[in-house]
Amino acid sequence: MNYRNKQKNIFQAMEKAFKKGIVETTIVEMMNDYAHDDQVCLTSVSFVPMSLGTIIQEKVIRPLKKADPIQYFYPLSSLHITIQGVRIIHKPSLFNQDDVKKVTKAFLEIIPKYSPINFEIQGILELPTSLFLKVFPDKEFQDLALELRKILEKIGLPDDKVYFSKNIVLANISFCRYTQAPNQLFKKQVKRLKNIKIGRFKADKIHLITTNAVCHPDKTVTIKTFNLCRK
């Protein structure tokens, strides 16, 4: 079974498990004000290009926001793919400046060894408190993430997120977090958009950032930008 089919199977298994009330991964708890939440995390991301972000805003976020405007929807500049997390959101933060320096140095050893990564955005993933777009990357994405996890363990800062699958690394784009249970019109729109195709892009940069649960621009600080530059 190829990497893409393995990803599809894990996405399906996640949704089925959550619908049964089985939670086997770290999720963000529902809250009223995501934008001003001052819990922070340390993570690495690739931001979605404006061209595709605009499509997501128009084809996905706009109809859902019209159906249920009380939910939190990500602004264009917040749309991103997490490459590898380091410390989950928490207050006080679960990392210090020495940790940041260690991670920066470690990632600088690994990331430039990899080529730019191709991502395809297709379909919606429904979780208990949020919606994501499913992203299908090259297998090099998984190789990079797993190598970053190894070096984090080596420097004494193992990734503290609990993943649904330990063997298959998934990619996604958060675009909506619930402030309350969504209404029926919202659910109907999600069903309509379930298998939507957004497009493809190639990421050649990865950003190490501190941010809150929704990567709000006012809460996001870029520590270092790494280039995926292997020819």
N, CA, C and O of each residue as an XYZ file, in Angstrom:
924
protein
N       0.848     -1.202      0.000
C       0.000      0.000      0.000
C       0.883      1.252      0.000
O       1.804      1.366      0.809
N       0.597      2.195     -0.917
C       1.430      3.387     -0.989
C       1.104      4.381      0.122
O       0.119      4.235      0.846
N       1.955      5.387      0.234
C       1.838      6.369      1.327
C       0.494      7.083      1.301
O      -0.119      7.269      2.352
N       0.023      7.485      0.128
C      -1.240      8.210      0.022
C      -2.410      7.380      0.544
O      -3.247      7.885      1.292
N      -2.468      6.115      0.153
C      -3.561      5.253      0.614
C      -3.489      5.016      2.119
O      -4.518      4.912      2.786
N      -2.282      4.932      2.646
C      -2.122      4.784      4.097
C      -2.656      6.024      4.817
O      -3.303      5.919      5.859
N      -2.373      7.206      4.244
C      -2.887      8.445      4.832
C      -4.412      8.458      4.822
O      -5.044      8.798      5.822
N      -5.000      8.083      3.678
C      -6.461      8.052      3.559
C      -7.072      7.141      4.617
O      -8.077      7.484      5.240
N      -6.458      5.983      4.811
C      -6.982      5.035      5.798
C      -6.924      5.602      7.211
O      -7.846      5.398      8.000
N      -5.843      6.313      7.534
C      -5.722      6.895      8.870
C      -6.742      8.011      9.062
O      -7.355      8.107     10.125
N      -6.930      8.852      8.052
C      -7.947      9.904      8.141
C      -9.324      9.293      8.417
O     -10.061      9.778      9.276
N      -9.663      8.239      7.694
C     -10.957      7.578      7.874
C     -11.073      6.968      9.268
O     -12.118      7.065      9.912
N     -10.010      6.350      9.720
C     -10.022      5.731     11.045
C     -10.179      6.784     12.141
O     -10.870      6.549     13.133
N      -9.541      7.945     11.965
C      -9.658      9.027     12.946
C     -11.105      9.482     13.077
O     -11.629      9.599     14.185
N     -11.746      9.736     11.945
C     -13.128     10.212     11.988
C     -14.058      9.196     12.639
O     -14.925      9.553     13.437
N     -13.869      7.939     12.294
C     -14.709      6.888     12.884
C     -14.502      6.804     14.395
O     -15.462      6.660     15.151
N     -13.255      6.892     14.826
C     -12.952      6.805     16.256
C     -13.573      7.971     17.010
O     -14.182      7.773     18.062
N     -13.425      9.195     16.481
C     -13.974     10.365     17.162
C     -15.490     10.322     17.224
O     -16.077     10.750     18.218
N     -16.139      9.811     16.178
C     -17.599      9.709     16.178
C     -18.089      8.736     17.249
O     -19.215      8.839     17.736
N     -17.219      7.788     17.603
C     -17.545      6.829     18.659
C     -17.128      7.340     20.040
O     -17.326      6.662     21.048
N     -16.547      8.549     20.073
C     -16.110      9.121     21.346
C     -14.750      8.658     21.791
O     -14.365      8.863     22.942
N     -14.007      8.027     20.881
C     -12.664      7.552     21.205
C     -11.653      8.618     20.809
O     -11.527      8.941     19.628
N     -10.934      9.164     21.778
C      -9.959     10.216     21.502
C      -8.561      9.670     21.756
O      -8.193      9.390     22.897
N      -7.786      9.519     20.685
C      -6.447      8.938     20.807
C      -5.370      9.884     20.291
O      -4.284      9.446     19.912
N      -5.664     11.158     20.276
C      -4.695     12.143     19.822
C      -4.925     13.443     20.575
O      -5.987     13.636     21.166
N      -3.950     14.327     20.562
C      -4.095     15.619     21.218
C      -5.032     16.505     20.412
O      -4.817     16.700     19.216
N      -6.074     17.047     21.050
C      -6.967     17.975     20.376
C      -7.075     19.257     21.203
O      -6.868     19.249     22.417
N      -7.400     20.347     20.527
C      -7.577     21.634     21.201
C      -8.993     21.698     21.749
O      -9.954     21.448     21.021
N      -9.127     22.029     23.020
C     -10.440     22.128     23.635
C     -11.212     23.325     23.073
O     -10.625     24.344     22.710
N     -12.531     23.180     23.008
C     -13.380     24.254     22.513
C     -13.302     25.465     23.442
O     -13.279     25.313     24.663
N     -13.261     26.670     22.860
C     -13.232     27.888     23.661
C     -13.974     29.003     22.934
O     -14.276     28.881     21.747
N     -14.266     30.085     23.641
C     -15.035     31.188     23.068
C     -14.189     32.155     22.254
O     -14.650     32.685     21.243
N     -12.955     32.391     22.687
C     -12.138     33.421     22.058
C     -10.768     32.862     21.702
O      -9.814     33.002     22.467
N     -10.679     32.234     20.552
C      -9.409     31.643     20.104
C      -8.378     32.709     19.764
O      -7.194     32.552     20.064
N      -8.825     33.788     19.141
C      -7.902     34.807     18.641
C      -7.039     35.397     19.750
O      -5.860     35.682     19.539
N      -7.629     35.581     20.936
C      -6.906     36.222     22.030
C      -6.374     35.230     23.064
O      -5.839     35.629     24.099
N      -6.522     33.953     22.781
C      -6.003     32.938     23.708
C      -4.493     33.087     23.832
O      -3.792     33.141     22.822
N      -3.983     33.155     25.063
C      -2.541     33.385     25.254
C      -1.757     32.134     25.630
O      -0.623     32.228     26.099
N      -2.365     30.948     25.425
C      -1.573     29.727     25.492
C      -0.702     29.686     24.229
O      -1.168     30.040     23.146
N       0.553     29.257     24.364
C       1.412     29.239     23.185
C       2.079     27.880     23.001
O       2.241     27.105     23.943
N       2.459     27.622     21.752
C       3.174     26.400     21.413
C       4.447     26.757     20.649
O       4.632     27.896     20.221
N       5.310     25.776     20.490
C       6.505     25.905     19.666
C       6.368     24.858     18.571
O       6.248     23.668     18.863
N       6.385     25.288     17.313
C       6.122     24.363     16.211
C       6.788     24.841     14.938
O       7.279     25.967     14.872
N       6.806     23.992     13.934
C       7.323     24.379     12.620
C       6.226     24.183     11.579
O       5.502     23.187     11.608
N       6.110     25.129     10.670
C       4.995     25.136      9.720
C       5.451     25.593      8.336
O       6.512     26.196      8.175
N       4.621     25.288      7.352
C       4.702     25.917      6.034
C       3.363     26.613      5.806
O       2.308     25.990      5.933
N       3.403     27.888      5.474
C       2.172     28.629      5.254
C       1.638     28.364      3.850
O       2.403     28.185      2.903
N       0.321     28.342      3.737
C      -0.339     28.088      2.456
C      -0.168     29.308      1.550
O      -0.374     30.434      2.003
N       0.203     29.114      0.288
C       0.332     30.255     -0.623
C      -0.976     31.038     -0.744
O      -2.062     30.469     -0.627
N      -0.865     32.329     -0.976
C      -2.039     33.187     -1.047
C      -3.030     32.712     -2.100
O      -4.241     32.798     -1.896
N      -2.525     32.212     -3.226
C      -3.417     31.769     -4.294
C      -4.345     30.649     -3.836
O      -5.542     30.680     -4.120
N      -3.802     29.664     -3.132
C      -4.622     28.561     -2.633
C      -5.404     28.972     -1.388
O      -6.530     28.521     -1.177
N      -4.798     29.833     -0.565
C      -5.505     30.327      0.610
C      -6.777     31.067      0.220
O      -7.796     30.961      0.903
N      -6.717     31.812     -0.871
C      -7.889     32.538     -1.358
C      -8.982     31.572     -1.798
O     -10.165     31.813     -1.560
N      -8.581     30.477     -2.442
C      -9.564     29.453     -2.842
C     -10.226     28.842     -1.613
O     -11.441     28.642     -1.592
N      -9.424     28.545     -0.584
C      -9.979     27.995      0.656
C     -10.966     28.969      1.282
O     -12.038     28.573      1.738
N     -10.594     30.246      1.299
C     -11.481     31.266      1.870
C     -12.801     31.340      1.103
O     -13.872     31.402      1.707
N     -12.721     31.333     -0.217
C     -13.916     31.522     -1.043
C     -14.796     30.276     -1.120
O     -16.018     30.362     -0.994
N     -14.164     29.112     -1.328
C     -14.938     27.902     -1.584
C     -15.326     27.121     -0.331
O     -16.311     26.382     -0.330
N     -14.543     27.292      0.737
C     -14.795     26.505      1.951
C     -15.254     27.391      3.114
O     -16.331     27.183      3.672
N     -14.446     28.360      3.464
C     -14.746     29.164      4.651
C     -15.973     30.050      4.450
O     -16.812     30.149      5.345
N     -16.088     30.690      3.301
C     -17.207     31.615      3.082
C     -18.568     30.947      3.273
O     -19.382     31.474      4.032
N     -18.864     29.799      2.617
C     -20.180     29.177      2.814
C     -20.412     28.664      4.227
O     -21.537     28.699      4.725
N     -19.352     28.188      4.877
C     -19.513     27.703      6.245
C     -19.723     28.860      7.223
O     -20.506     28.754      8.166
N     -19.024     29.947      6.989
C     -19.192     31.130      7.840
C     -20.587     31.722      7.683
O     -21.177     32.203      8.650
N     -21.102     31.687      6.482
C     -22.467     32.172      6.237
C     -23.481     31.289      6.957
O     -24.486     31.777      7.473
N     -23.209     29.983      6.987
C     -24.127     29.035      7.630
C     -24.105     29.158      9.149
O     -25.141     29.008      9.798
N     -22.928     29.431      9.725
C     -22.800     29.468     11.194
C     -21.664     30.420     11.573
O     -20.563     29.972     11.891
N     -21.926     31.730     11.542
C     -20.866     32.725     11.765
C     -20.288     32.752     13.172
O     -19.277     33.415     13.402
N     -20.903     32.049     14.118
C     -20.420     32.088     15.497
C     -19.120     31.291     15.655
O     -18.386     31.496     16.621
N     -18.832     30.386     14.713
C     -17.609     29.580     14.792
C     -16.383     30.438     14.462
O     -16.505     31.510     13.870
N     -15.195     29.945     14.856
C     -13.966     30.681     14.552
C     -13.383     30.161     13.245
O     -13.138     28.964     13.097
N     -13.162     31.076     12.295
C     -12.576     30.728     11.000
C     -11.226     31.421     10.844
O     -11.083     32.602     11.164
N     -10.257     30.691     10.359
C      -8.896     31.214     10.233
C      -8.813     32.303      9.159
O      -9.380     32.147      8.078
N      -8.118     33.395      9.446
C      -7.831     34.368      8.387
C      -6.824     33.782      7.405
O      -6.144     32.802      7.709
N      -6.736     34.387      6.236
C      -5.862     33.892      5.177
C      -4.422     33.698      5.644
O      -3.797     32.685      5.329
N      -3.898     34.657      6.388
C      -2.493     34.599      6.804
C      -2.203     33.516      7.842
O      -1.041     33.219      8.118
N      -3.245     32.928      8.416
C      -3.048     31.894      9.441
C      -3.052     30.477      8.880
O      -2.662     29.542      9.579
N      -3.481     30.301      7.650
C      -3.594     28.958      7.075
C      -2.207     28.344      6.880
O      -1.337     28.942      6.247
N      -2.017     27.159      7.424
C      -0.686     26.548      7.397
C      -0.762     25.038      7.522
O      -1.789     24.478      7.907
N       0.336     24.396      7.192
C       0.523     22.964      7.422
C       1.595     22.815      8.493
O       2.692     23.355      8.351
N       1.293     22.100      9.547
C       2.310     21.830     10.565
C       3.285     20.788     10.015
O       2.870     19.718      9.569
N       4.552     21.100     10.047
C       5.579     20.159      9.594
C       6.001     19.265     10.747
O       6.025     18.041     10.612
N       6.332     19.866     11.873
C       6.677     19.113     13.078
C       6.515     19.998     14.302
O       7.139     21.053     14.411
N       5.672     19.555     15.216
C       5.502     20.267     16.466
C       6.637     19.960     17.424
O       7.326     18.948     17.295
N       6.820     20.861     18.396
C       7.834     20.648     19.432
C       7.171     20.637     20.808
O       7.349     19.700     21.586
N       6.402     21.693     21.099
C       5.691     21.787     22.371
C       4.268     22.265     22.114
O       4.057     23.263     21.426
N       3.280     21.539     22.676
C       1.872     21.874     22.483
C       1.515     23.162     23.229
O       2.273     23.642     24.072
N       0.336     23.712     22.895
C      -0.086     24.959     23.535
C      -0.285     24.761     25.033
O      -0.804     23.739     25.480
N       0.141     25.765     25.794
C       0.025     25.692     27.244
C       0.328     27.063     27.823
O       1.045     27.858     27.215
N      -0.210     27.332     28.975
C       0.143     28.527     29.734
C       0.392     28.112     31.172
O      -0.500     27.585     31.836
N       1.638     28.354     31.666
C       2.769     28.954     30.958
C       3.319     28.027     29.884
O       3.024     26.832     29.886
N       4.111     28.563     28.974
C       4.636     27.764     27.879
C       5.495     26.625     28.415
O       6.078     26.724     29.495
N       5.562     25.551     27.650
C       6.315     24.361     28.044
C       7.725     24.356     27.460
O       8.330     23.296     27.296
N       8.240     25.532     27.151
C       9.588     25.663     26.606
C      10.168     26.995     27.043
O       9.440     27.904     27.441
N      11.509     27.101     26.965
C      12.185     28.355     27.299
C      13.107     28.761     26.153
O      13.151     28.088     25.123
N      13.837     29.852     26.325
C      14.686     30.351     25.245
C      15.841     29.405     24.923
O      16.269     29.315     23.772
N      16.340     28.708     25.924
C      17.390     27.724     25.661
C      16.854     26.591     24.778
O      17.545     26.108     23.882
N      15.612     26.179     25.048
C      14.978     25.146     24.229
C      14.849     25.620     22.782
O      15.127     24.869     21.847
N      14.428     26.860     22.610
C      14.268     27.433     21.275
C      15.592     27.417     20.521
O      15.631     27.074     19.339
N      16.671     27.786     21.194
C      17.996     27.787     20.566
C      18.421     26.379     20.154
O      18.979     26.183     19.075
N      18.153     25.402     21.020
C      18.497     24.010     20.717
C      17.734     23.507     19.505
O      18.301     22.854     18.628
N      16.447     23.814     19.462
C      15.613     23.359     18.355
C      16.047     24.023     17.052
O      16.142     23.367     16.015
N      16.305     25.307     17.109
C      16.743     26.040     15.915
C      18.010     25.414     15.335
O      18.100     25.179     14.130
N      18.978     25.150     16.192
C      20.241     24.549     15.748
C      20.020     23.155     15.171
O      20.602     22.799     14.146
N      19.175     22.373     15.837
C      18.902     21.001     15.389
C      18.194     20.987     14.042
O      18.551     20.207     13.159
N      17.193     21.846     13.881
C      16.442     21.884     12.628
C      17.317     22.371     11.474
O      17.133     21.963     10.328
N      18.265     23.243     11.790
C      19.169     23.751     10.758
C      20.062     22.632     10.218
O      20.532     22.706      9.083
N      20.294     21.610     11.020
C      21.080     20.461     10.580
C      20.291     19.566      9.629
O      20.865     18.926      8.748
N      18.979     19.526      9.813
C      18.149     18.547      9.102
C      17.428     19.116      7.882
O      17.530     18.560      6.788
N      16.707     20.209      8.058
C      15.781     20.683      7.022
C      16.449     20.977      5.683
O      15.906     20.582      4.651
N      17.610     21.657      5.643
C      18.219     21.953      4.328
C      18.635     20.720      3.532
O      18.942     20.830      2.345
N      18.649     19.550      4.164
C      19.008     18.327      3.456
C      17.875     17.825      2.568
O      18.077     16.928      1.749
N      16.682     18.402      2.727
C      15.501     17.927      2.010
C      15.118     18.850      0.862
O      15.386     20.051      0.884
N      14.484     18.253     -0.137
C      13.982     19.011     -1.281
C      12.646     19.658     -0.936
O      11.992     19.245      0.022
N      12.227     20.673     -1.708
C      10.877     21.217     -1.536
C       9.830     20.102     -1.609
O       9.994     19.129     -2.345
N       8.762     20.257     -0.840
C       7.762     19.199     -0.692
C       6.480     19.576     -1.415
O       5.980     20.693     -1.281
N       5.955     18.628     -2.184
C       4.677     18.822     -2.879
C       3.521     18.435     -1.970
O       3.549     17.388     -1.322
N       2.506     19.287     -1.929
C       1.307     19.029     -1.146
C       0.073     19.119     -2.042
O      -0.019     20.004     -2.893
N      -0.869     18.205     -1.849
C      -2.170     18.272     -2.524
C      -3.259     18.389     -1.467
O      -3.313     17.583     -0.538
N      -4.123     19.384     -1.604
C      -5.184     19.643     -0.628
C      -6.507     19.123     -1.181
O      -6.975     19.568     -2.229
N      -7.094     18.183     -0.466
C      -8.334     17.577     -0.961
C      -9.140     16.962      0.183
O      -8.668     16.047      0.858
N     -10.351     17.463      0.397
C     -11.267     16.862      1.354
C     -11.215     17.477      2.740
O     -10.216     18.082      3.130
N     -12.306     17.315      3.478
C     -12.437     17.858      4.832
C     -12.368     16.737      5.863
O     -12.994     15.689      5.703
N     -11.606     16.971      6.912
C     -11.505     16.062      8.054
C     -12.282     16.671      9.214
O     -12.023     17.806      9.614
N     -13.235     15.914      9.753
C     -14.073     16.398     10.854
C     -13.582     15.824     12.180
O     -13.543     14.608     12.365
N     -13.209     16.715     13.099
C     -12.825     16.322     14.446
C     -13.826     16.916     15.439
O     -14.647     17.746     15.048
N     -13.782     16.518     16.700
C     -14.826     16.939     17.648
C     -14.956     18.448     17.835
O     -16.061     18.940     18.060
N     -13.859     19.192     17.748
C     -13.927     20.634     18.015
C     -13.424     21.478     16.850
O     -13.204     22.680     17.003
N     -13.240     20.860     15.690
C     -12.629     21.616     14.594
C     -12.810     20.926     13.252
O     -13.240     19.776     13.170
N     -12.467     21.670     12.195
C     -12.435     21.133     10.841
C     -11.060     21.378     10.240
O     -10.441     22.415     10.477
N     -10.595     20.418      9.464
C      -9.307     20.511      8.785
C      -9.497     20.164      7.315
O     -10.437     19.458      6.950
N      -8.609     20.658      6.487
C      -8.504     20.162      5.126
C      -7.444     19.070      5.114
O      -6.367     19.238      5.686
N      -7.746     17.967      4.470
C      -6.771     16.892      4.352
C      -5.703     17.299      3.344
O      -6.002     17.883      2.302
N      -4.471     16.986      3.670
C      -3.355     17.313      2.788
C      -2.556     16.039      2.530
O      -2.208     15.301      3.451
N      -2.276     15.805      1.247
C      -1.527     14.617      0.853
C      -0.172     15.041      0.286
O      -0.099     15.543     -0.836
N       0.899     14.841      1.054
C       2.241     15.254      0.617
C       3.038     14.110      0.008
O       2.635     12.948      0.059
N       4.181     14.472     -0.570
C       5.176     13.470     -0.952
C       5.603     12.689      0.295
O       5.486     13.179      1.419
N       6.095     11.473      0.079
C       6.587     10.688      1.213
C       7.778     11.371      1.880
O       8.078     11.101      3.043
N       8.454     12.251      1.151
C       9.588     12.966      1.736
C       9.145     13.777      2.958
O       9.933     14.017      3.872
N       7.880     14.193      2.962
C       7.332     14.906      4.122
C       7.417     14.024      5.369
O       7.859     14.469      6.428
N       6.987     12.769      5.227
C       7.051     11.848      6.371
C       8.489     11.607      6.788
O       8.790     11.589      7.982
N       9.390     11.421      5.815
C      10.803     11.182      6.132
C      11.378     12.360      6.914
O      12.124     12.174      7.875
N      11.027     13.567      6.495
C      11.515     14.767      7.183
C      10.959     14.843      8.601
O      11.708     15.063      9.553
N       9.648     14.661      8.744
C       9.026     14.754     10.069
C       9.619     13.732     11.039
O       9.908     14.053     12.191
N       9.795     12.511     10.567
C      10.339     11.475     11.446
C      11.790     11.762     11.831
O      12.205     11.475     12.953
N      12.563     12.333     10.896
C      13.944     12.676     11.239
C      13.979     13.830     12.239
O      14.829     13.862     13.129
N      13.055     14.774     12.088
C      12.987     15.874     13.051
C      12.593     15.362     14.435
O      13.105     15.843     15.446
N      11.691     14.395     14.482
C      11.302     13.815     15.778
C      12.494     13.132     16.450
O      12.675     13.224     17.664
N      13.292     12.453     15.649
C      14.471     11.775     16.207
C      15.460     12.772     16.791
O      16.008     12.552     17.872
N      15.689     13.874     16.073
C      16.672     14.832     16.580
C      16.123     15.582     17.790
O      16.896     16.001     18.652
N      14.804     15.760     17.871
C      14.208     16.370     19.061
C      14.432     15.478     20.284
O      14.732     15.966     21.373
N      14.285     14.182     20.091
C      14.565     13.255     21.195
C      16.033     13.314     21.590
O      16.374     13.284     22.773
N      16.890     13.398     20.593
C      18.334     13.424     20.841
C      18.749     14.626     21.680
O      19.648     14.514     22.514
N      18.105     15.781     21.470
C      18.474     16.993     22.222
C      17.655     17.145     23.505
O      17.740     18.164     24.191
N      16.863     16.121     23.817
C      16.114     16.129     25.078
C      14.819     16.910     25.041
O      14.305     17.310     26.086
N      14.276     17.136     23.831
C      13.003     17.851     23.695
C      12.055     17.065     22.800
O      11.647     17.560     21.749
N      11.696     15.845     23.201
C      10.825     15.030     22.355
C       9.458     15.684     22.166
O       8.905     16.288     23.085
N       8.933     15.548     20.957
C       7.612     16.076     20.631
C       6.597     15.568     21.660
O       6.492     14.361     21.881
N       5.847     16.486     22.291
C       4.928     16.073     23.364
C       3.480     15.937     22.902
O       2.580     15.814     23.733
N       3.243     15.957     21.605
C       1.890     15.738     21.105
C       1.614     14.245     20.984
O       2.504     13.467     20.640
N       0.368     13.848     21.270
C      -0.046     12.457     21.097
C      -0.680     12.327     19.714
O      -1.642     13.029     19.404
N      -0.146     11.431     18.881
C      -0.636     11.266     17.513
C      -1.530     10.038     17.393
O      -1.363      9.058     18.119
N      -2.476     10.107     16.468
C      -3.368      8.977     16.226
C      -2.583      7.794     15.678
O      -2.853      6.645     16.027
N      -1.608      8.080     14.815
C      -0.760      7.034     14.252
C       0.699      7.377     14.511
O       1.128      8.506     14.276
N       1.449      6.414     14.988
C       2.869      6.631     15.244
C       3.715      6.375     14.001
O       4.847      6.848     13.907
N       3.164      5.623     13.047
C       3.943      5.202     11.893
C       3.672      6.018     10.633
O       4.549      6.153      9.779
N       2.461      6.563     10.513
C       2.090      7.341      9.335
C       1.922      8.793      9.754
O       1.087      9.110     10.602
N       2.721      9.675      9.155
C       2.652     11.102      9.475
C       1.627     11.758      8.554
O       1.725     11.668      7.331
N       0.641     12.422      9.163
C      -0.412     13.077      8.398
C      -0.131     14.566      8.265
O       0.584     15.155      9.077
N      -0.705     15.161      7.229
C      -0.628     16.607      7.036
C      -2.045     17.147      6.893
O      -2.911     16.484      6.322
N      -2.279     18.334      7.405
C      -3.610     18.930      7.302
C      -3.515     20.442      7.464
O      -2.473     20.980      7.838
N      -4.623     21.112      7.174
C      -4.725     22.549      7.341
C      -5.951     22.852      8.199
O      -7.082     22.638      7.761
N      -5.738     23.344      9.407
C      -6.857     23.774     10.247
C      -7.487     25.010      9.619
O      -6.774     25.909      9.173
N      -8.811     25.064      9.580
C      -9.445     26.278      9.060
C     -10.657     26.716      9.870
O     -11.153     27.827      9.681
N     -11.141     25.867     10.766
C     -12.292     26.236     11.594
C     -12.202     25.554     12.949
O     -11.924     24.357     13.032
N     -12.440     26.325     14.020
C     -12.539     25.752     15.363
C     -13.873     26.162     15.962
O     -14.316     27.302     15.818
N     -14.497     25.219     16.630
C     -15.845     25.457     17.141
C     -15.827     26.254     18.444
O     -15.028     25.989     19.342
N     -16.721     27.231     18.526
C     -16.967     27.941     19.774
C     -18.162     27.337     20.505
O     -18.348     27.536     21.706
N     -18.963     26.594     19.748
C     -20.097     25.853     20.289
C     -20.482     24.797     19.257
O     -19.944     24.785     18.150
N     -21.394     23.928     19.609
C     -21.811     22.892     18.662
C     -22.373     23.544     17.404
O     -23.235     24.418     17.502
N     -21.905     23.141     16.223
C     -22.377     23.764     14.986
C     -23.841     23.450     14.688
O     -24.375     22.429     15.119
N     -24.478     24.355     13.939
C     -25.896     24.159     13.625
C     -26.069     23.201     12.436
O     -25.094     22.761     11.825
N     -27.322     22.896     12.130
C     -27.618     21.907     11.101
C     -27.244     22.387      9.702
O     -26.798     21.589      8.877
N     -27.418     23.677      9.425
C     -27.056     24.204      8.114
C     -25.548     24.081      7.894
O     -25.101     23.760      6.793
N     -24.772     24.336      8.941
C     -23.314     24.190      8.886
C     -22.954     22.738      8.555
O     -22.122     22.481      7.685
N     -23.578     21.809      9.246
C     -23.299     20.389      9.021
C     -23.655     19.982      7.595
O     -22.966     19.167      6.981
N     -24.729     20.554      7.080
C     -25.148     20.253      5.712
C     -24.103     20.749      4.715
O     -23.798     20.077      3.730
N     -23.564     21.930      4.987
C     -22.537     22.482      4.104
C     -21.248     21.665      4.184
O     -20.595     21.440      3.165
N     -20.884     21.226      5.368
C     -19.694     20.381      5.521
C     -19.847     19.112      4.697
O     -18.908     18.681      4.028
N     -21.020     18.524      4.747
C     -21.288     17.308      3.975
C     -21.154     17.581      2.478
O     -20.605     16.763      1.739
N     -21.655     18.726      2.037
C     -21.579     19.098      0.622
C     -20.132     19.281      0.169
O     -19.774     18.934     -0.956
N     -19.307     19.829      1.059
C     -17.923     20.145      0.728
C     -16.936     19.028      1.077
O     -15.728     19.179      0.895
N     -17.452     17.925      1.571
C     -16.620     16.879      2.164
C     -15.431     16.461      1.300
O     -14.334     16.264      1.822
N     -15.626     16.326      0.003
C     -14.562     15.820     -0.870
C     -13.987     16.894     -1.798
O     -13.451     16.583     -2.862
N     -14.102     18.141     -1.392
C     -13.661     19.248     -2.239
C     -12.174     19.158     -2.580
O     -11.351     18.789     -1.742
N     -11.848     19.503     -3.824
C     -10.457     19.550     -4.278
C     -10.012     21.005     -4.348
O     -10.636     21.814     -5.034
N      -8.945     21.337     -3.647
C      -8.458     22.714     -3.593
C      -7.310     22.956     -4.569
O      -7.315     23.950     -5.295
N      -6.335     22.063     -4.591
C      -5.205     22.240     -5.494
C      -3.897     21.754     -4.889
O      -3.875     21.131     -3.827
N      -2.815     22.050     -5.584
C      -1.482     21.603     -5.179
C      -0.550     22.804     -5.002
O      -0.753     23.860     -5.602
N       0.468     22.622     -4.172
C       1.537     23.617     -4.096
C       2.819     22.951     -3.614
O       2.799     21.859     -3.045
N       3.922     23.629     -3.855
C       5.232     23.128     -3.436
C       5.787     24.063     -2.374
O       5.929     25.264     -2.604
N       6.099     23.507     -1.211
C       6.662     24.295     -0.109
C       8.176     24.210     -0.144
O       8.751     23.121     -0.151
N       8.821     25.380     -0.166
C      10.286     25.382     -0.147
C      10.855     26.047      1.103
O      12.068     26.202      1.239
N       9.958     26.439      2.017
C      10.388     27.069      3.272
C       9.602     26.483      4.444
O       8.420     26.162      4.322
N      10.276     26.355      5.565
C       9.649     25.924      6.813
C       9.993     26.960      7.877
O      11.143     27.385      7.991
N       9.001     27.358      8.646
C       9.173     28.402      9.652
C       9.032     27.813     11.057
O       8.039     27.150     11.357
N      10.010     28.053     11.903
C       9.899     27.710     13.315
C       9.232     28.900     14.000
O       9.742     30.019     13.941
N       8.098     28.658     14.646
C       7.317     29.753     15.214
C       6.840     29.431     16.624
O       6.786     28.272     17.035
N       6.496     30.487     17.350
C       5.677     30.349     18.548
C       4.331     30.968     18.192
O       4.277     31.992     17.511
N       3.249     30.352     18.650
C       1.929     30.847     18.274
C       0.879     30.256     19.198
O       1.189     29.439     20.065
N      -0.369     30.675     19.006
C      -1.449     30.091     19.805
C      -2.162     29.010     18.993
O      -1.688     28.618     17.927
N      -3.283     28.535     19.490
C      -3.944     27.374     18.885
C      -4.413     27.617     17.459
O      -4.547     26.668     16.685
N      -4.666     28.873     17.097
C      -5.183     29.176     15.756
C      -4.175     29.937     14.907
O      -4.529     30.484     13.862
N      -2.946     29.972     15.340
C      -1.881     30.668     14.593
C      -2.322     32.091     14.242
O      -2.116     32.564     13.124
N      -2.933     32.760     15.223
C      -3.423     34.114     14.961
C      -2.236     35.046     14.709
O      -1.231     34.966     15.414
N      -2.342     35.930     13.711
C      -1.213     36.821     13.383
C      -0.679     37.623     14.566
O       0.524     37.865     14.661
N      -1.569     38.033     15.463
C      -1.134     38.825     16.616
C      -0.406     37.995     17.667
O       0.247     38.544     18.555
N      -0.520     36.677     17.566
C       0.092     35.790     18.558
C       1.233     34.953     17.978
O       1.761     34.066     18.648
N       1.604     35.237     16.743
C       2.600     34.424     16.049
C       3.923     35.166     15.900
O       3.962     36.300     15.424
N       5.003     34.513     16.312
C       6.351     35.067     16.179
C       7.202     34.061     15.408
O       7.302     32.899     15.803
N       7.811     34.502     14.314
C       8.705     33.635     13.542
C      10.111     33.720     14.123
O      10.707     34.794     14.199
N      10.621     32.571     14.528
C      11.952     32.501     15.130
C      13.029     32.325     14.060
O      14.073     32.977     14.083
N      12.741     31.425     13.127
C      13.734     31.132     12.091
C      13.029     30.553     10.869
O      12.089     29.771     11.011
N      13.469     30.924      9.687
C      12.968     30.344      8.449
C      14.061     29.483      7.821
O      15.190     29.931      7.621
N      13.698     28.238      7.514
C      14.639     27.286      6.928
C      14.257     27.030      5.474
O      13.073     26.965      5.143
N      15.239     26.888      4.620
C      14.992     26.593      3.220
C      15.154     25.107      2.941
O      16.137     24.489      3.350
N      14.172     24.542      2.237
C      14.306     23.177      1.728
C      15.077     23.309      0.415
O      14.509     23.697     -0.606
N      16.344     22.993      0.443
C      17.190     23.411     -0.681
C      18.005     22.297     -1.326
O      18.886     22.578     -2.139
N      17.729     21.028     -0.980
C      18.456     19.968     -1.650
C      18.038     19.913     -3.116
O      16.846     19.922     -3.422
N      18.979     19.858     -3.994
C      18.691     19.811     -5.426
C      18.290     18.417     -5.852
O      18.009     18.188     -7.028
